[in-house]
């Protein structure tokens, strides 16, 4: 299943909201007048000033909500490590997966034998899951539980046989500052391929909404030295060229 990312909602006029917060910090303006004279030019000026000062707290006043599907449990295990965010993920405890979807890594797809072994493993997981659900469900029914509750209880334990490749769906909400941190780590060439693909798609979508705010977002090397030290990918010029081109 292919990756799908949809920006469901975001704070209206996000750049203007951040600019108003910056205006409050650096002027004597009152709350009644905070949005006055915030032209496109002034808004961009306030945003650039914030970035140059490293004053990022006003950026937290805006948030973005994404619907994501076609990703693996392996990816979401990484995603939820970004703790300043809200997550709602499809539950394997309450949703019976009669035929689970799965993500095949590109390097496995390239090799026919590797792909064959991988798919066989996925099919075996589904077979084991179905068998476990039926065994446990029958037992619970025999113990006096009704069929609906018996199935719900059965899939709680049967789901343990599912692999990291199992496809899942998740809703994610992050404020802009957390998003920038997410992009800094996950757009990096050293990030795992799947979450890097997700991060790049999310960045592309938020740039359409707030181009000035996310103008310099991307991996850490875009605006400074590579933060990976000896673990660097060694392609800093190539990475910078890519993101600078996208910003034009």
FENWO-V359387 format. One record per pair of residues at least 4 apart in sequence whose C-alpha atoms are under 7 Angstrom apart, sorted by sequence separation. I is the first residue (numbers start at 0). GAP is how many residues later the second one is. D is the distance in whole Angstrom. If there is no record, write none. Layout:
# FENWO-V359387
I|GAP|D, I|GAP|D
This chain:
# FENWO-V359387
12|4|6, 13|4|6, 14|4|6, 15|4|6, 16|4|6, 17|4|6, 18|4|6, 19|4|6, 20|4|6, 21|4|6, 22|4|6, 23|4|7, 28|4|6, 29|4|6, 37|4|6, 38|4|6, 39|4|6, 40|4|6, 41|4|6, 42|4|6, 43|4|6, 44|4|6, 45|4|6, 46|4|6, 47|4|6, 48|4|6, 49|4|6, 50|4|6, 70|4|6, 71|4|7, 72|4|6, 73|4|7, 74|4|6, 75|4|6, 90|4|6, 91|4|7, 103|4|7, 104|4|6, 105|4|6, 110|4|6, 111|4|6, 112|4|6, 113|4|6, 114|4|6, 115|4|6, 116|4|6, 117|4|6, 118|4|6, 119|4|6, 120|4|6, 121|4|6, 122|4|6, 123|4|6, 124|4|6, 125|4|6, 126|4|6, 127|4|6, 128|4|6, 129|4|6, 130|4|6, 131|4|6, 132|4|6, 133|4|6, 134|4|6, 135|4|6, 136|4|6, 137|4|6, 138|4|6, 139|4|7, 140|4|5, 144|4|7, 145|4|6, 146|4|6, 147|4|6, 148|4|6, 149|4|6, 150|4|6, 151|4|7, 153|4|6, 154|4|6, 161|4|6, 173|4|6, 174|4|6, 175|4|6, 176|4|6, 177|4|6, 178|4|6, 179|4|6, 180|4|6, 181|4|6, 182|4|5, 183|4|7, 186|4|7, 191|4|6, 192|4|6, 193|4|6, 194|4|6, 195|4|6, 196|4|6, 197|4|6, 198|4|6, 199|4|6, 200|4|6, 201|4|6, 202|4|6, 203|4|7, 205|4|6, 206|4|4, 209|4|6, 210|4|6, 217|4|6, 219|4|7, 220|4|5, 227|4|5, 234|4|6, 235|4|6, 236|4|6, 237|4|6, 238|4|6, 239|4|6, 240|4|6, 241|4|6, 242|4|6, 243|4|7, 23|5|6, 28|5|6, 37|5|6, 49|5|5, 103|5|7, 139|5|6, 140|5|6, 144|5|6, 173|5|6, 185|5|5, 190|5|6, 220|5|4, 49|6|7, 107|6|5, 108|6|5, 140|6|6, 219|6|6, 220|6|7, 225|6|7, 107|7|5, 206|7|6, 219|7|6, 140|9|6, 185|9|6, 186|9|5, 23|10|7, 139|10|5, 185|10|5, 186|12|6, 136|13|5, 185|13|6, 186|13|6, 19|14|6, 136|14|5, 19|15|6, 220|15|6, 182|16|6, 136|17|5, 135|18|5, 221|18|5, 132|21|5, 15|22|7, 132|22|6, 18|24|5, 21|24|6, 132|25|6, 131|26|6, 15|27|6, 18|27|5, 98|27|7, 14|28|7, 18|28|6, 128|29|5, 71|30|7, 128|30|7, 71|31|6, 186|31|6, 187|31|5, 70|32|7, 128|32|6, 186|32|5, 214|32|6, 182|34|7, 183|34|5, 184|34|6, 182|35|5, 183|35|4, 184|35|7, 21|36|6, 124|36|6, 182|36|6, 183|36|5, 20|37|6, 124|37|6, 179|37|6, 17|40|6, 17|41|6, 17|43|7, 189|43|7, 188|44|7, 13|48|6, 10|51|5, 10|52|6, 9|53|6, 10|53|7, 9|54|4, 8|55|6, 9|55|6, 8|56|5, 7|57|6, 6|58|6, 7|58|5, 93|58|6, 6|59|4, 7|59|6, 95|59|7, 5|60|6, 6|60|6, 4|61|7, 5|61|5, 4|62|6, 5|62|7, 92|62|6, 102|62|5, 4|63|5, 92|63|5, 101|63|5, 102|63|7, 3|64|6, 4|64|7, 101|64|4, 102|64|6, 3|65|5, 100|65|6, 101|65|5, 2|66|6, 3|66|6, 99|66|7, 100|66|5, 2|67|4, 91|67|6, 1|68|5, 2|68|6, 0|69|5, 89|78|6, 89|79|6, 88|80|6, 89|80|6, 88|81|4, 87|82|6, 88|82|6, 86|83|7, 87|83|5, 86|84|6, 87|84|7, 86|85|5, 85|86|6, 86|86|7, 85|87|5, 84|88|6, 85|88|7, 84|89|5, 73|90|5, 83|90|7, 72|91|5, 73|91|6, 71|92|6, 72|92|6, 71|93|5, 72|93|6, 71|94|5, 72|94|6, 83|94|6, 71|95|4, 72|95|6, 70|96|5, 71|96|6, 69|97|6, 70|97|6, 69|98|6, 70|98|7, 68|99|6, 69|99|7, 0|100|7, 68|100|4, 0|101|7, 67|101|6, 68|101|7, 0|102|6, 67|102|5, 66|103|6, 67|103|6, 66|104|5, 65|105|6, 66|105|7, 65|106|5, 64|107|6, 65|107|6, 64|108|4, 63|109|6, 64|109|7, 62|110|7, 63|110|6, 62|111|5, 63|111|6, 62|112|4, 61|113|6, 62|113|6, 60|114|7, 61|114|6, 59|115|5, 59|116|6, 58|117|6, 59|117|5, 58|118|6, 74|119|7, 74|120|6, 55|121|7, 46|166|7, 43|168|7, 14|195|6, 13|196|7, 14|198|7
